[in-house]
Amino acid sequence: MGSAAEMLGVTPTFLRALGAAKLIEPLRSSGGHRRYSRYQLRLAARARELVDQGTPVEAACRIIILEDQLAEALRINQARERPAAP
Protein backbone atom coordinates (compact mmCIF):
# COMPACT_ATOMS: atom_id res chain seq x y z
CA MET A 1 0.00 0.00 0.00
CA GLY A 2 2.81 2.40 0.82
CA SER A 3 4.35 2.00 -2.64
CA ALA A 4 1.02 2.58 -4.37
CA ALA A 5 0.30 5.62 -2.22
CA GLU A 6 3.74 7.05 -2.91
CA MET A 7 3.42 6.43 -6.65
CA LEU A 8 0.07 8.27 -6.75
CA GLY A 9 1.12 11.03 -4.37
CA VAL A 10 -1.58 10.16 -1.84
CA THR A 11 -1.65 8.79 1.68
CA PRO A 12 -2.46 5.18 2.60
CA THR A 13 -5.51 6.61 4.37
CA PHE A 14 -6.75 7.93 1.02
CA LEU A 15 -6.42 4.48 -0.54
CA ARG A 16 -8.25 2.95 2.43
CA ALA A 17 -11.05 5.51 1.92
CA LEU A 18 -11.37 4.42 -1.71
CA GLY A 19 -11.65 0.84 -0.51
CA ALA A 20 -14.27 1.77 2.07
CA ALA A 21 -16.23 3.53 -0.69
CA LYS A 22 -16.01 0.28 -2.73
CA LEU A 23 -14.15 1.94 -5.61
CA ILE A 24 -11.17 -0.38 -5.38
CA GLU A 25 -10.75 -3.68 -3.56
CA PRO A 26 -7.12 -4.79 -3.74
CA LEU A 27 -6.10 -8.41 -3.59
CA ARG A 28 -4.04 -9.52 -0.60
CA SER A 29 -0.65 -11.19 -0.76
CA SER A 30 0.06 -14.24 1.37
CA GLY A 31 1.65 -11.84 3.86
CA GLY A 32 -1.52 -9.73 4.00
CA HIS A 33 -0.19 -6.81 1.92
CA ARG A 34 -2.59 -5.04 -0.40
CA ARG A 35 -1.88 -5.56 -4.11
CA TYR A 36 -3.36 -3.05 -6.54
CA SER A 37 -3.85 -3.70 -10.24
CA ARG A 38 -2.96 -1.12 -12.87
CA TYR A 39 -6.66 -0.54 -13.43
CA GLN A 40 -7.21 0.12 -9.72
CA LEU A 41 -4.28 2.54 -9.70
CA ARG A 42 -5.82 4.40 -12.65
CA LEU A 43 -9.11 4.65 -10.75
CA ALA A 44 -7.27 5.91 -7.66
CA ALA A 45 -5.43 8.52 -9.76
CA ARG A 46 -8.75 9.71 -11.22
CA ALA A 47 -10.19 9.91 -7.70
CA ARG A 48 -7.23 12.01 -6.63
CA GLU A 49 -7.85 14.41 -9.55
CA LEU A 50 -11.46 14.87 -8.51
CA VAL A 51 -10.63 15.27 -4.82
CA ASP A 52 -7.92 17.79 -5.69
CA GLN A 53 -10.64 19.77 -7.50
CA GLY A 54 -12.71 19.85 -4.31
CA THR A 55 -14.99 16.85 -4.81
CA PRO A 56 -15.66 14.83 -1.64
CA VAL A 57 -14.16 11.31 -1.74
CA GLU A 58 -17.54 9.55 -1.73
CA ALA A 59 -18.82 11.70 -4.58
CA ALA A 60 -15.59 11.21 -6.54
CA CYS A 61 -15.96 7.45 -6.22
CA ARG A 62 -19.56 7.59 -7.45
CA ILE A 63 -18.53 9.77 -10.42
CA ILE A 64 -15.79 7.32 -11.37
CA ILE A 65 -18.15 4.33 -11.13
CA LEU A 66 -20.64 6.12 -13.39
CA GLU A 67 -17.87 7.08 -15.85
CA ASP A 68 -16.77 3.45 -15.96
CA GLN A 69 -20.33 2.21 -16.52
CA LEU A 70 -20.83 4.73 -19.32
CA ALA A 71 -17.59 3.69 -21.04
CA GLU A 72 -18.66 0.03 -20.86
CA ALA A 73 -22.11 0.82 -22.29
CA LEU A 74 -20.50 2.74 -25.16
CA ARG A 75 -18.18 -0.21 -25.90
CA ILE A 76 -21.15 -2.57 -25.97
CA ASN A 77 -23.13 -0.29 -28.28
CA GLN A 78 -20.19 0.10 -30.65
CA ALA A 79 -19.75 -3.67 -30.78
CA ARG A 80 -23.44 -4.11 -31.66
CA GLU A 81 -23.23 -1.51 -34.42
CA ARG A 82 -20.33 -3.24 -36.19
CA PRO A 83 -21.42 -5.41 -39.07
CA ALA A 84 -20.96 -9.14 -38.55
CA ALA A 85 -17.93 -10.68 -40.25
CA PRO A 86 -18.82 -12.78 -43.37
N, C-alpha and C positions, 0 to 999 in steps of 0.2 A: 504494500500500500504506500509506503514511504516513497518508493521510486516512482510510482505512478503520480503521486501528488506532486513530487518535485518536477517531474517532466511537464505537468500541466500548469505548474505555478499556483497550485492550490494547497490547502491543508488537508491532512487525512480526515479531519472533521467534516470538511466539505464533501469528500467522497462518501463518507458514512451517511451524510444527509441525502445524497443522491440514492444510496441504497435504501434508506428508510422511506424515501418517496417512490420506491419501486422503479426508478429509471434504469438502474444498473444493478445486477446481482452477480458479483464476481464468483468464479469457482474458487475452491479452496485447495491448496496444496496439501500433501500428506502431513506437513508440519503445521497446518492451520493458517498459512499465509494466503491473503487474497490475491487472486490472479485475474487481471483484467484483460479482455480481448481488445484488439485494435478498434473494433466497432464500439465497444463500451468506452474506450478512451476518447473516441470522436464525439460520442454523446456527452461525455463529461466536459470536453472542451467547449462544445456548443452551450452547455449549461453555464459554464463560466462566462462566456460572452454575454449571455442574457443577464446573469446576475451582476456582471460588471456594468451593465446598462441600467441597473436599478430594479430589475425584475426579482420578486421574491423567489426563493429556491423552489417552493412547491409549484408556483405558477410556471417557472422556467421548465420544470420537468413535464408538466402537462403540455406546454407548447411543443416541446421536443417530441413527445409521444404523438401528438396530433400531426406534426410535420412528417414523422416517420410513417404514420398511417396513410397520409395523403400521397407520399412518394410511392408507397406500395400499391395503392389504388391506381395511380397513374401508370405504373409498370404493368399492372394487370390489364388495364384498358388498352394500352399500346399493343400488348401481346394479342389481344382479341381482334384488334383492327388490322393486324398483319394478315395478308392472304396466306392460305395454307400452301405448303410446298407441294408441287405436283408429284 
